[in-house]
Amino acid sequence: KYAENMYYFSELALTLNAPESGTAPTDSRRRPDQRLMENGRWDEANAEKQRLEEKQRISRKRREAEAARATEDGTPYDPYKPLWFERKKDPVTQELAHVYKGGYWESKEKQDWTLCPDIF
């Protein structure tokens, strides 16, 4: 019903990005630029997207600089690793894949998101 007003998305598609309470602060449904866009505030959404992209660039440059300093100093450097996934070789395809390693559901149950970076 009223699909023509919702870009002809199915009801399921429309609900996939619906906010959900208790999710990690890094959950993509919390992206402020997406929320602004969904509310039709295009100019604000574009400005917010630019801010987020610049924040990501700064974070990447900081990690690259830390890695370069560690290489120069000969000190160990632990590169960025996802919180809840690890890269492993798929036993069937022999390709690297990100595999869930646990922890998300426990953090969600406790509402303890202290390990999450501030990405937004």
CYANA upper distance limits for C-alpha pairs under 8 A (distance plus 0.5 A):
  2 TYR  CA      6 MET  CA      7.52
  3 ALA  CA      7 TYR  CA      7.02
  3 ALA  CA      8 TYR  CA      5.06
  3 ALA  CA      9 PHE  CA      6.82
  3 ALA  CA     10 SER  CA      7.65
  4 GLU  CA      8 TYR  CA      5.57
  6 MET  CA     14 LEU  CA      8.44
  9 PHE  CA     13 ALA  CA      6.28
  9 PHE  CA     14 LEU  CA      6.73
 10 SER  CA     14 LEU  CA      6.80
 11 GLU  CA     15 THR  CA      6.91
 12 LEU  CA     16 LEU  CA      6.90
 13 ALA  CA     17 ASN  CA      8.42
 14 LEU  CA     18 ALA  CA      7.99
 17 ASN  CA     29 ARG  CA      6.12
 18 ALA  CA     29 ARG  CA      7.42
 19 PRO  CA     29 ARG  CA      6.42
 19 PRO  CA     30 ARG  CA      7.66
 20 GLU  CA     29 ARG  CA      8.50
 22 GLY  CA    108 LYS  CA      7.10
 22 GLY  CA    111 GLN  CA      7.28
 23 THR  CA     27 ASP  CA      6.90
 23 THR  CA    108 LYS  CA      7.08
 24 ALA  CA    108 LYS  CA      7.58
 24 ALA  CA    113 TRP  CA      6.83
 24 ALA  CA    116 CYS  CA      7.98
 25 PRO  CA     30 ARG  CA      7.41
 25 PRO  CA    113 TRP  CA      7.77
 25 PRO  CA    116 CYS  CA      7.50
 25 PRO  CA    118 ASP  CA      8.14
 26 THR  CA     30 ARG  CA      7.63
 26 THR  CA    116 CYS  CA      7.23
 26 THR  CA    117 PRO  CA      7.84
 26 THR  CA    118 ASP  CA      7.89
 26 THR  CA    119 ILE  CA      6.99
 26 THR  CA    120 PHE  CA      8.02
 27 ASP  CA     31 ARG  CA      8.10
 29 ARG  CA     34 GLN  CA      8.24
 30 ARG  CA     34 GLN  CA      8.40
 30 ARG  CA     35 ARG  CA      8.01
 31 ARG  CA     35 ARG  CA      7.03
 31 ARG  CA    120 PHE  CA      7.18
 32 PRO  CA     36 LEU  CA      6.75
 32 PRO  CA     45 ALA  CA      8.15
 32 PRO  CA     48 GLU  CA      7.57
 32 PRO  CA    120 PHE  CA      7.88
 33 ASP  CA     37 MET  CA      6.66
 33 ASP  CA     44 GLU  CA      8.14
 33 ASP  CA     45 ALA  CA      5.04
 33 ASP  CA     46 ASN  CA      7.51
 33 ASP  CA     48 GLU  CA      5.74
 33 ASP  CA     49 LYS  CA      5.91
 34 GLN  CA     38 GLU  CA      6.54
 34 GLN  CA     45 ALA  CA      7.34
 35 ARG  CA     39 ASN  CA      6.74
 35 ARG  CA     45 ALA  CA      8.32
 36 LEU  CA     40 GLY  CA      6.93
 36 LEU  CA     41 ARG  CA      5.69
 36 LEU  CA     42 TRP  CA      7.37
 36 LEU  CA     44 GLU  CA      7.15
 36 LEU  CA     45 ALA  CA      5.52
 37 MET  CA     41 ARG  CA      5.92
 37 MET  CA     42 TRP  CA      5.88
 37 MET  CA     44 GLU  CA      8.45
 37 MET  CA     45 ALA  CA      5.78
 41 ARG  CA     45 ALA  CA      6.57
 42 TRP  CA     46 ASN  CA      6.61
 43 ASP  CA     47 ALA  CA      6.80
 44 GLU  CA     48 GLU  CA      6.56
 45 ALA  CA     49 LYS  CA      6.54
 46 ASN  CA     50 GLN  CA      6.77
 47 ALA  CA     51 ARG  CA      6.82
 48 GLU  CA     52 LEU  CA      6.70
 49 LYS  CA     53 GLU  CA      6.64
 50 GLN  CA     54 GLU  CA      6.67
 51 ARG  CA     55 LYS  CA      6.71
 52 LEU  CA     56 GLN  CA      6.74
 52 LEU  CA    119 ILE  CA      8.35
 52 LEU  CA    120 PHE  CA      6.90
 53 GLU  CA     57 ARG  CA      6.73
 54 GLU  CA     58 ILE  CA      6.70
 55 LYS  CA     59 SER  CA      6.74
 55 LYS  CA    119 ILE  CA      8.29
 56 GLN  CA     60 ARG  CA      6.64
 56 GLN  CA    119 ILE  CA      8.06
 57 ARG  CA     61 LYS  CA      6.61
 58 ILE  CA     62 ARG  CA      6.62
 59 SER  CA     63 ARG  CA      6.82
 60 ARG  CA     64 GLU  CA      6.66
 61 LYS  CA     65 ALA  CA      6.56
 62 ARG  CA     66 GLU  CA      6.66
 63 ARG  CA     67 ALA  CA      6.67
 63 ARG  CA     79 PRO  CA      8.22
 63 ARG  CA     80 TYR  CA      8.37
 64 GLU  CA     68 ALA  CA      6.67
 65 ALA  CA     69 ARG  CA      6.64
 66 GLU  CA     70 ALA  CA      6.63
 66 GLU  CA     77 TYR  CA      8.28
 67 ALA  CA     71 THR  CA      6.66
 67 ALA  CA     77 TYR  CA      6.66
 67 ALA  CA     79 PRO  CA      8.02
 68 ALA  CA     72 GLU  CA      6.72
 69 ARG  CA     73 ASP  CA      6.51
 70 ALA  CA     74 GLY  CA      6.14
 70 ALA  CA     75 THR  CA      5.39
 70 ALA  CA     76 PRO  CA      6.76
 70 ALA  CA     77 TYR  CA      6.36
 71 THR  CA     75 THR  CA      7.07
 71 THR  CA     76 PRO  CA      8.31
 71 THR  CA     77 TYR  CA      8.34
 81 LYS  CA     86 GLU  CA      8.10
 82 PRO  CA     86 GLU  CA      7.29
 83 LEU  CA    115 LEU  CA      8.19
 83 LEU  CA    116 CYS  CA      8.19
 84 TRP  CA    100 TYR  CA      6.26
 84 TRP  CA    101 LYS  CA      5.97
 84 TRP  CA    102 GLY  CA      6.21
 84 TRP  CA    103 GLY  CA      6.65
 84 TRP  CA    104 TYR  CA      6.76
 85 PHE  CA     98 HIS  CA      6.20
 85 PHE  CA     99 VAL  CA      5.71
 85 PHE  CA    100 TYR  CA      4.89
 85 PHE  CA    101 LYS  CA      5.65
 85 PHE  CA    102 GLY  CA      8.00
 86 GLU  CA     97 ALA  CA      8.48
 86 GLU  CA     98 HIS  CA      5.77
 86 GLU  CA     99 VAL  CA      5.90
 86 GLU  CA    100 TYR  CA      7.09
 86 GLU  CA    101 LYS  CA      6.86
 87 ARG  CA     96 LEU  CA      6.61
 87 ARG  CA     97 ALA  CA      5.89
 87 ARG  CA     98 HIS  CA      5.02
 87 ARG  CA     99 VAL  CA      6.73
 88 LYS  CA     96 LEU  CA      5.84
 88 LYS  CA     97 ALA  CA      6.02
 88 LYS  CA     98 HIS  CA      6.86
 88 LYS  CA     99 VAL  CA      7.15
 89 LYS  CA     93 THR  CA      8.49
 89 LYS  CA     94 GLN  CA      5.92
 89 LYS  CA     95 GLU  CA      5.79
 89 LYS  CA     96 LEU  CA      4.85
 89 LYS  CA     97 ALA  CA      6.61
 90 ASP  CA     94 GLN  CA      5.36
 90 ASP  CA     95 GLU  CA      5.91
 90 ASP  CA     96 LEU  CA      6.53
 90 ASP  CA     97 ALA  CA      6.75
103 GLY  CA    107 SER  CA      6.61
104 TYR  CA    108 LYS  CA      6.59
105 TRP  CA    109 GLU  CA      6.54
106 GLU  CA    110 LYS  CA      6.78
107 SER  CA    111 GLN  CA      6.04
107 SER  CA    112 ASP  CA      5.54
107 SER  CA    113 TRP  CA      6.78
108 LYS  CA    112 ASP  CA      7.14
108 LYS  CA    113 TRP  CA      8.13
